[in-house]
Amino acid sequence: MAADRTAGKPPFDEAEGTDQYLKLGLDLDLGGYGSIVTDVSYRDRESDAEFVDEFFGSLYTTELEREAKTWAITPRYLWNGEIFEHANRLVAGVDVYWAELDLETFFGVDAPPVLSDVANAERDSYGFYFSNEFSLFDNLILSLGARHQQVRYDLSQEDLTGFLAPLSETITDRENAYNAGLSFLYYGKSSVFVRANRSLRFPFTDEMVETVEIAPFTYQLQLNSDLKPQTGQHYEVGVRHYFTPDILGRLTLFHAQMKDEIFLDKINFPPFGSNVNHPETQHQGIEIGSTAELFKKLTVFGNYSYTKATFEKDPFKHNDIPAVPKHKANVGFRIHDMAPGLVFSA
């Protein structure tokens, strides 16, 4: 029987969550030798969900509790100078992330739910990168960059009901990315540019876990160890034009061919869906934006993008990719130097 997409969720189901984030930054000025910038961050997300189904007079209750913690440290070195009397800007850094996801499942029939399943997913990620801009001529800039990233997942699960065998698995993977581009300055700081790059994205710990219905009205969290990293080949061409020294306009056309894109498949894995890889997808569109420094301490900005994202292989060939918005826009402002080094943005 086809599902009614206009129907609401069952009346007894409920969910709630919290999200906390902290970020600290440190800048070290090395004078003519450049500078070192380091960010340290911590994020804690908790969520609880309850599913209640009534069947032949009995209440089947499943509770899912999860907590995701992420620590990160991202030091980078910046240098502006000259090489053979040509201007050069170098950025090189390291990204280190530690993420842990704890999950518990509680289940009960006509009784308070009891702990039935425990799962844990850990993700350690280390990335090394550099990006360099070299002025071939006063008005022609060559940009080159590369990145190497490796990831380790430690997955474990224990079914306390005895129906499923315990799981303990370690997965390691690594990928490389690069970028290259040219910018031509045609008037002051105004420029046209062309870029090509290879992107990569490893699955997050949340994407390694799925909720499955193992029996009627009985749900369980299971680890999804089949996900592969997502990669893409991107091409961009655009213009950055300064209408005045304080007003900047941007226009970019982009095209990307993605391999093994990660998406939530609810058609083949109802009712909650499962994160899976699709062999080939395509993203293309246009982005426009503007930044204006209205006053000495106030900057406003806005962006709009249109994206056409489609599957390029069966079984969803030529269909739009879910959760990729066609239209996206944002506006905001920054108030800087309210106090030395203090920036407020929204």
C-alpha positions as CSV (number, residue, x, y, z in Angstrom):
1,M,0.0,0.0,0.0
2,A,1.4,3.4,-0.9
3,A,2.3,5.7,1.9
4,D,0.4,9.0,2.3
5,R,3.1,11.7,2.1
6,T,0.7,14.3,3.6
7,A,0.1,12.3,6.7
8,G,1.7,13.3,10.0
9,K,3.8,11.2,12.3
10,P,2.1,8.8,14.8
11,P,0.5,10.7,17.6
12,F,2.6,9.1,20.3
13,D,6.0,9.6,18.7
14,E,8.2,12.4,19.9
15,A,11.8,13.6,19.7
16,E,14.0,16.3,21.1
17,G,17.7,17.4,20.9
18,T,20.3,19.8,22.1
19,D,23.4,21.2,20.3
20,Q,26.3,22.9,22.1
21,Y,29.4,24.4,20.4
22,L,32.5,26.1,21.7
23,K,35.4,27.5,19.6
24,L,38.6,29.3,20.7
25,G,41.2,30.9,18.4
26,L,44.9,31.9,18.8
27,D,46.9,34.1,16.5
28,L,50.7,34.3,16.7
29,D,52.4,37.0,14.6
30,L,55.9,36.0,13.5
31,G,56.6,39.4,11.9
32,G,58.3,39.0,8.5
33,Y,58.2,35.2,8.8
34,G,54.4,35.1,8.6
35,S,51.9,34.0,11.3
36,I,50.3,30.9,12.9
37,V,46.6,30.7,13.4
38,T,45.1,27.9,15.5
39,D,41.4,27.1,16.2
40,V,40.3,24.6,18.9
41,S,36.7,23.6,19.0
42,Y,34.3,21.2,20.8
43,R,30.7,20.2,19.9
44,D,28.2,18.1,21.8
45,R,24.9,17.0,20.3
46,E,22.3,15.0,22.1
47,S,19.0,13.6,20.8
48,D,16.2,11.4,22.1
49,A,13.4,9.8,20.1
50,E,10.5,7.7,21.1
51,F,8.3,5.6,18.8
52,V,5.1,4.2,20.2
53,D,2.9,1.8,18.2
54,E,-0.4,0.2,19.2
55,F,-1.0,-3.3,17.8
56,F,-3.9,-5.6,18.9
57,G,-4.2,-3.8,22.2
58,S,-0.5,-3.8,23.1
59,L,1.8,-0.8,23.1
60,Y,5.2,-1.3,21.5
61,T,7.7,1.4,22.7
62,T,11.1,2.0,21.3
63,E,13.4,4.8,22.7
64,L,16.6,5.8,20.9
65,E,19.2,7.9,22.7
66,R,22.3,9.3,21.0
67,E,25.2,11.6,21.9
68,A,27.8,12.9,19.4
69,K,31.0,14.6,20.6
70,T,33.6,16.2,18.3
71,W,36.9,17.7,19.2
72,A,39.0,19.6,16.6
73,I,42.3,21.4,16.4
74,T,43.2,23.2,13.1
75,P,46.6,25.0,13.2
76,R,47.8,26.7,10.0
77,Y,50.7,28.8,8.8
78,L,50.3,31.9,6.7
79,W,53.0,33.8,4.8
80,N,52.8,36.8,2.5
81,G,56.0,37.7,0.7
82,E,57.9,37.6,-2.5
83,I,59.6,34.8,-4.5
84,F,62.0,36.0,-7.2
85,E,60.4,39.5,-6.9
86,H,56.9,38.1,-7.5
87,A,54.2,38.4,-4.8
88,N,53.3,35.1,-3.1
89,R,50.8,33.9,-0.5
90,L,51.1,30.5,1.2
91,V,48.8,28.7,3.6
92,A,49.7,25.3,5.0
93,G,48.0,23.5,7.8
94,V,46.9,20.4,9.6
95,D,43.3,19.5,10.5
96,V,42.8,17.0,13.3
97,Y,39.3,15.8,14.3
98,W,38.2,13.3,17.0
99,A,34.5,12.3,16.9
100,E,32.6,9.8,19.0
101,L,29.0,8.7,18.8
102,D,27.3,6.7,21.6
103,L,23.9,5.1,21.0
104,E,21.4,3.2,23.1
105,T,18.2,1.5,22.2
106,F,15.4,0.8,24.8
107,F,12.4,-1.5,24.0
108,G,9.3,-2.6,25.8
109,V,5.9,-4.1,25.2
110,D,3.1,-2.9,27.6
111,A,5.9,-2.0,30.0
112,P,8.6,0.7,30.5
113,P,11.4,0.2,27.9
114,V,14.6,-1.5,29.0
115,L,18.1,-1.3,27.4
116,S,18.3,-3.6,24.5
117,D,21.2,-2.4,22.3
118,V,24.4,-0.5,22.7
119,A,26.5,0.9,19.8
120,N,29.5,3.1,19.5
121,A,31.2,4.7,16.5
122,E,34.5,6.6,16.7
123,R,36.1,8.6,13.8
124,D,39.7,9.9,13.9
125,S,40.6,12.2,11.0
126,Y,44.0,13.7,10.1
127,G,44.4,16.1,7.1
128,F,47.5,17.9,5.7
129,Y,47.2,20.6,3.1
130,F,48.7,23.6,1.4
131,S,47.4,26.4,-0.8
132,N,49.7,28.8,-2.7
133,E,49.0,31.9,-4.8
134,F,51.8,33.1,-7.0
135,S,51.7,36.2,-9.1
136,L,53.1,35.2,-12.6
137,F,52.6,38.9,-13.6
138,D,51.1,41.9,-11.8
139,N,47.6,41.0,-13.1
140,L,47.8,37.2,-13.4
141,I,47.8,34.9,-10.4
142,L,48.4,31.1,-10.4
143,S,46.7,29.2,-7.5
144,L,47.8,25.6,-6.6
145,G,46.9,23.4,-3.6
146,A,46.8,19.8,-2.4
147,R,45.4,17.9,0.5
148,H,45.9,14.4,2.0
149,Q,43.4,13.0,4.5
150,Q,43.2,9.7,6.3
151,V,40.4,8.4,8.5
152,R,40.0,5.6,11.0
153,Y,36.6,4.3,12.2
154,D,36.2,2.0,15.2
155,L,32.7,0.5,15.2
156,S,31.2,-1.6,17.9
157,Q,27.7,-2.9,18.7
158,E,26.2,-5.3,21.3
159,D,22.6,-6.6,21.1
160,L,21.5,-7.3,24.7
161,T,18.5,-9.3,23.5
162,G,20.7,-12.0,22.0
163,F,19.0,-11.9,18.6
164,L,22.0,-10.4,16.7
165,A,25.7,-11.2,17.0
166,P,28.0,-8.5,18.4
167,L,29.9,-6.3,16.0
168,S,33.5,-5.0,16.3
169,E,35.1,-3.5,13.2
170,T,37.9,-1.1,12.3
171,I,37.9,0.7,9.0
172,T,40.8,2.8,7.6
173,D,40.8,4.9,4.4
174,R,42.7,7.7,2.8
175,E,42.2,10.1,-0.1
176,N,43.9,13.0,-1.9
177,A,42.5,16.2,-3.2
178,Y,43.9,19.1,-5.3
179,N,43.0,22.4,-6.8
180,A,44.4,24.7,-9.5
181,G,43.3,28.0,-10.9
182,L,44.1,31.2,-12.7
183,S,42.9,34.8,-11.8
184,F,43.2,37.8,-14.2
185,L,43.0,41.2,-12.6
186,Y,41.4,43.4,-15.2
187,Y,40.7,46.6,-13.2
188,G,42.1,47.3,-9.7
189,K,41.1,44.3,-7.6
190,S,38.4,43.2,-10.0
191,S,39.1,39.8,-11.6
192,V,37.9,36.9,-13.7
193,F,38.9,33.4,-12.7
194,V,38.8,29.7,-13.7
195,R,39.3,26.8,-11.2
196,A,39.5,23.1,-11.2
197,N,39.7,20.8,-8.2
198,R,39.1,17.4,-6.8
199,S,37.1,17.2,-3.6
200,L,36.7,14.5,-1.0
201,R,34.4,13.8,1.9
202,F,34.5,10.9,4.3
203,P,31.3,9.7,6.1
204,F,30.4,11.3,9.4
205,T,29.8,9.1,12.4
206,D,26.1,9.9,12.3
207,E,26.0,8.6,8.7
208,M,27.5,5.3,9.8
209,V,24.5,4.5,12.0
210,E,21.0,3.7,10.7
211,T,17.6,2.9,12.4
212,V,16.1,-0.3,11.1
213,E,12.8,-2.1,11.8
214,I,13.9,-5.7,12.7
215,A,10.4,-6.8,13.5
216,P,6.9,-5.2,13.4
217,F,7.0,-2.1,15.6
218,T,10.5,-3.0,16.8
219,Y,13.3,-0.6,15.8
220,Q,17.0,-0.9,16.4
221,L,20.2,1.1,15.7
222,Q,22.6,-0.7,13.4
223,L,26.1,0.3,12.2
224,N,26.5,0.9,8.5
225,S,30.1,-0.1,7.6
226,D,29.6,-0.2,3.8
227,L,29.8,3.6,3.2
228,K,32.7,4.7,1.0
229,P,34.2,8.2,0.8
230,Q,32.6,10.6,-1.6
231,T,34.8,12.3,-4.3
232,G,34.2,14.9,-7.0
233,Q,35.7,16.7,-9.9
234,H,34.7,20.4,-9.9
235,Y,35.1,23.2,-12.5
236,E,34.3,26.9,-11.9
237,V,34.5,30.1,-13.9
238,G,33.5,33.5,-12.5
239,V,34.1,37.2,-12.0
240,R,34.7,39.3,-8.9
241,H,33.9,43.0,-9.7
242,Y,34.4,46.0,-7.4
243,F,31.8,48.6,-8.3
244,T,33.4,50.9,-5.8
245,P,36.3,50.3,-3.4
246,D,33.8,49.2,-0.8
247,I,31.2,47.3,-2.9
248,L,32.0,43.9,-4.4
249,G,29.9,41.7,-6.7
250,R,30.5,38.0,-7.5
251,L,29.2,35.7,-10.2
252,T,30.3,32.0,-10.5
253,L,29.2,29.2,-12.8
254,F,30.0,25.7,-11.5
255,H,29.8,22.1,-12.7
256,A,30.8,19.0,-10.7
257,Q,30.8,15.3,-11.4
258,M,30.6,13.3,-8.2
259,K,31.5,9.7,-7.5
260,D,30.0,7.7,-4.6
261,E,27.9,10.6,-3.4
262,I,26.5,9.9,0.1
263,F,22.7,10.4,0.3
264,L,19.8,9.2,2.4
265,D,17.8,6.6,0.5
266,K,14.3,6.3,2.0
267,I,12.8,4.4,-1.0
268,N,14.8,1.2,-0.8
269,F,15.2,1.4,3.0
270,P,11.9,2.5,4.6
271,P,10.7,3.9,6.9
272,F,13.8,5.9,8.2
273,G,16.1,5.4,5.2
274,S,19.8,4.5,5.1
275,N,22.8,6.5,4.0
276,V,24.2,4.9,0.8
277,N,26.7,5.7,-2.0
278,H,25.4,6.5,-5.5
279,P,28.0,5.7,-8.2
280,E,27.6,8.9,-10.2
281,T,25.9,12.3,-9.7
282,Q,26.1,15.7,-11.2
283,H,25.8,19.2,-9.7
284,Q,25.7,22.4,-11.8
285,G,24.4,25.9,-11.3
286,I,25.1,29.5,-10.7
287,E,26.0,31.6,-7.6
288,I,25.8,35.4,-7.2
289,G,26.7,37.5,-4.2
290,S,27.7,40.9,-2.9
291,T,29.6,42.4,0.0
292,A,29.4,46.0,1.0
293,E,31.4,47.9,3.6
294,L,28.7,50.5,4.5
295,F,30.6,52.1,7.4
296,K,34.1,51.8,8.8
297,K,33.0,49.0,11.2
298,L,29.9,47.5,9.5
299,T,30.0,45.1,6.5
300,V,26.9,43.5,5.0
301,F,26.8,40.6,2.6
302,G,24.4,38.3,0.7
303,N,24.5,35.3,-1.5
304,Y,22.1,33.4,-3.8
305,S,22.7,30.1,-5.6
306,Y,20.8,27.8,-7.9
307,T,21.8,24.2,-8.1
308,K,20.6,21.4,-10.3
309,A,21.7,18.1,-8.7
310,T,20.8,14.8,-10.5
311,F,21.6,11.1,-10.3
312,E,23.4,10.0,-13.5
313,K,23.2,6.2,-13.0
314,D,20.4,3.8,-12.3
315,P,18.2,3.2,-10.4
316,F,17.5,6.9,-10.0
317,K,18.9,8.2,-13.2
318,H,17.9,11.8,-14.1
319,N,16.0,12.2,-10.9
320,D,16.9,15.1,-8.5
321,I,19.0,14.3,-5.5
322,P,17.0,14.7,-2.2
323,A,18.1,17.2,0.4
324,V,20.1,19.3,-2.1
325,P,18.2,22.6,-2.4
326,K,17.7,24.1,-5.8
327,H,17.5,27.6,-4.4
328,K,19.6,28.8,-1.5
329,A,20.1,32.4,-0.1
330,N,21.6,34.0,2.9
331,V,22.2,37.6,4.2
332,G,24.2,38.8,7.1
333,F,26.5,41.4,8.6
334,R,29.7,41.8,10.5
335,I,30.5,44.5,13.1
336,H,34.3,44.5,13.5
337,D,36.7,46.2,15.9
338,M,34.0,46.9,18.5
339,A,37.0,46.2,20.7
340,P,40.5,45.3,19.5
341,G,40.3,42.0,17.6
342,L,36.5,41.5,18.4
343,V,34.2,40.7,15.5
344,F,30.4,40.1,15.8
345,S,28.6,38.5,12.9
346,A,25.1,37.3,12.2
